[in-house]
Every structure is written in C-alpha cells, then in structure tokens.
Amino acid sequence: MSESQTIAVLKEAKAGMMVKDVCRKYGISSATYYKFQKKRSKLTALFI
C-alpha cells in the first residue's frame, strides 16, 4: 500500500468512519490499520 493510500485510510477513520469499515473498504486487517496509525504518529512526533 502506498503512502498516499495509508494517509487516506487514516483520514477516513479520523473523519468518523469506523475502523472496521475503513479496513473492509481497503481490504486490510485492523492490525494493519493500527500499525499504520502507530507509524504515522511516530513520524508526526518527529516533526513537532
């Protein structure tokens, strides 16, 4: 999955879509979603 797709997944969940629905839409597991979220939060922390 590309970086832009990963960002799209996270944005949809942040906008209010349920994580399970986002995962189903993109064909990923909830574990994968939370890995994306963890990675993204670490990257964000580096730039603050």
C-alpha positions as CSV (number, residue, x, y, z in Angstrom):
1,M,0.0,0.0,0.0
2,S,1.4,3.4,-0.9
3,E,2.0,6.2,1.5
4,S,-0.9,8.2,0.0
5,Q,-3.3,5.3,0.4
6,T,-2.1,4.8,4.0
7,I,-2.9,8.5,4.7
8,A,-6.3,8.1,3.1
9,V,-7.1,5.2,5.3
10,L,-6.1,7.1,8.5
11,K,-8.0,10.3,7.4
12,E,-11.2,8.3,6.8
13,A,-11.1,6.8,10.3
14,K,-10.2,10.2,11.8
15,A,-13.2,11.8,10.0
16,G,-15.5,9.4,11.8
17,M,-15.7,6.3,9.7
18,M,-15.5,3.2,11.9
19,V,-12.1,1.4,11.8
20,K,-13.6,-1.9,10.8
21,D,-15.4,-0.2,7.9
22,V,-12.3,1.5,6.7
23,C,-10.4,-1.8,6.9
24,R,-13.1,-3.6,5.0
25,K,-13.1,-0.8,2.3
26,Y,-9.3,-1.1,1.8
27,G,-9.0,-4.8,2.3
28,I,-6.7,-4.6,5.3
29,S,-6.9,-6.1,8.8
30,S,-7.4,-3.9,11.9
31,A,-3.9,-4.9,13.0
32,T,-2.5,-3.4,9.8
33,Y,-4.6,-0.2,10.4
34,Y,-3.1,0.2,13.9
35,K,0.4,-0.4,12.5
36,F,-0.2,2.5,10.1
37,Q,-1.6,4.6,12.9
38,K,1.4,3.9,15.1
39,K,3.9,4.6,12.3
40,R,2.2,7.8,11.4
41,S,2.1,9.1,15.0
42,K,5.8,8.4,15.4
43,L,6.5,10.4,12.2
44,T,4.3,13.2,13.3
45,A,6.1,13.4,16.6
46,L,9.4,13.8,14.8
47,F,8.2,16.9,13.1
48,I,6.6,18.7,16.0
